[in-house]
Amino acid sequence: MKLTAPLSHLLLAFLFLVSACSSTQTERIDAETSTDAETDTDVAAGKILIVYLSRTKNTKAVAEMIQKNVGGKLVAIELEKPYPENYQATVAQVASENQSGYLPPLKTKIDSIGQYDVVFVGFPTWGMQLPPPMKSFLKQYDLSGKTIIPFNTNGGYGIGSTFETVRQLCPNSKISEGYSTRGGLERDGQLLMIKDDKARQTEDEIKQWLGSLKMI
């Protein structure tokens, strides 16, 4: 039977509608598959440990941003005998520890560290070096075979030898690209600096960094 022009146009419109519905359904299925993949990544977040040392709370702020984006267990390093509150007294003590190689005992204890596959380690730059308490942590626990991801805050002088020391203390670990940002400068009375606009900027940088590591 020969179709009239209006009827032919109606039939074509109907076929186009069916095709469009099928395409939409396919895109929805793909989206659901992608969500499932992200959920699998989230489950892996249970294998993430975030360990940090923070005196002016800037490194703590970065650690919390990392946890917000990747999950994981957050642990603050504490000493059996804390450093003096006086800044100059702490500087003198840290310089002495660095010179002698003394590793201060940690109050912080981490059970079953073997369950973690990825360990973020965060610290400020002290005297252009890795703080002795972080050295204590890296020496105390066997991190062989794990992925170690360093992050740092500093008073504007950079990371110094900190990242290289992490690499030296974890010779059997995979060391990923680290992150560093400007934090406080206790010497000049600048304490928590990662707040307000600086906090928002820092979190944006952290998201980009974690994305480059394929952590999010």
N, C-alpha and C positions, 0 to 999 in steps of 0.2 A: 504494500500500500504506500502510495506516495504521500509524504508528510507536507503539510502546508508550512509556509515560512514561520508563522508565529509558533506553531507546535514544535517545529524543529529547534527554534531558539529556546523554547521552554525545556526541551529534553537536554540540550547542551548545558543549560544553566544547572539542571538537576545533577548531571554527571560531574560538573565542576564542583558543586557543593559536596558531593560524596567524596571526591578526591581531596578536598580541603579538610574535611573531617578526619579522614584517614591520616593525613599528614600531621594534624594537631595531636592525634592520639599517639603517633610515633614519637613526637617530641616529648610528650609527657612521660612515656616509658623511659626514654633516654635520661630525662631529668631524675626519675626515680632511681635509675641505676647509678647515676652519679652520686646521689645522696647516700646510697648504700656504701659506695666506695669511701665517702668521707666518714661514714660511721665506723668503718673498719679502721681508719686512721685514728679516730677518737679512741677506740679501744686500745690501740697501741700506746696512747698517751699514758696508760697505766704503767708503762715501762720507763717513764721519764722521771728523773730526779733533778731538782733545781736546788743547788747548794750555794749559799752566798754569805759573804762577810760584809757587814755594813756598819760604819761608825756614824756617819751623818745622815743615814737613811736614804741616800741617793741610789746606792746599789740595791737596796731593798725595794725601792720603787720600780727599778728596772726588772728585778726578779719577779715581782708581782705582775707586771705587764706580760712577761713571758708566760707565766702560769695562766694568765687570763686567756692567752691565745693558743696554747698547746696543752694545757692541763698539766698533770704530773704532781709530784709531791714536793712541797716547798720546805726547805730546811735552812735555818739560820745557824751559822757557826758561832758557838759561844766557847769561851775559854774557861778552864777551871779557875784561873786567877785572871780576872779582867784587867785590861790595860788601865792606867790612871786616867781620870777624867781630864787632868791637865794636859793640854796638847803638847807642850814642850817636853814634859816628862815622858809621854808616849813616844815622841820622836826619838828621844835618847835611848829608850829601851829597845825600840825596833832596830835602831842602828846597831846596837850591841848584839842583838839576836842575829842580825844579818851577818855581822862580822864573824861571830863565833859559830854560826850554823845551828844555833839552838832552835829547836822546834817546840813551841809552847804546847803543853797538854790541852786537849780539847774536852770540854764538858759535854759537847754534843756527841751523841752516839747514834749511829744509823744501823738498824737491824736489817739483815738479809739484803745487803747491797747488791748481791748477785742477781736479784730479780729485775734490776734496771738495765736497759740497753743503751739509753742515752742519758748522759749526765751533763747538765749545764753547771758551770762553775763561775760565780760572779764575785768580783772583788774590786776595791779601789786601788789606785797606784800609790804606793807608799815609798818615797825616796827613789822613785823610778824603778822600783822592784816589786815582785810579788810579795804580799804581806806574809809574814811568818805563819800565821794561823792557817792560811790556805795551803802553804807548803806542808804543814802538819797533816791536813786533811788528805792531800794527794799522796803523801808518804804512808799514811796509816791504812788506807783502803786499797785493795787490789782492783784496779779499774781496767785490767787487761781485756782486750777484745771489745771494749765499749767505745761508743762515740762520745767524745768529750767536746763540749761547745763552750768556749770561754766568753764572758762578757765583762765589761770594765767601765768604771766611772773614774774621772780624774779631774784635777783642778785646772786643767788647761795645758798640762805639759805632756799629755799623751800616755801611751801604754807602757813606755819604757821597755824593760826586758820581760814584762809580766807574761805575755803570751808565749814567748820563747821558753821561759821557765816551765810553764805548764807542759809544753811539748817535751822538755827534757825529763820531767818527773813522770810522764806517762808514755814511756817509749813503746809500749805494747798496745796502745790505744789509737783509735783514729781521731785526729784532732781536726775539727771543722773550723771554717772561717769564723772569727770572733766578731764581736760588736763592741764599740766603745763610744762614750759620749761624755760631754762636760757635766761634771757634778758639782759638789761643793768644794770649798777651799777653806778648811777649818782654820788654817793659819791666819786668814784674814776675816774670820768670823762669818764666813759664808757656809751655812749648814745645808739644809734641804733646799736644793735649787730646782729639782725636777718636780715642778708643780705648775698649775695653771697652763699658760700657753706652752711653756717648755715641756710639760708633761704630755700635752697633746702632740707636739712635734716629735717627742721621743717615741711615743707609742706608734706613730705613723712609720718612723724609721725602723722600729723593731718588727713591725708587720712585714715591711719590705725585706728585711734581713731574714726573717723566718721563712718567708716565701722563697727566697733565693736558696735556702737550705732544704726546701721541700718539706718543711715541718708543718706548714699550713697550706 
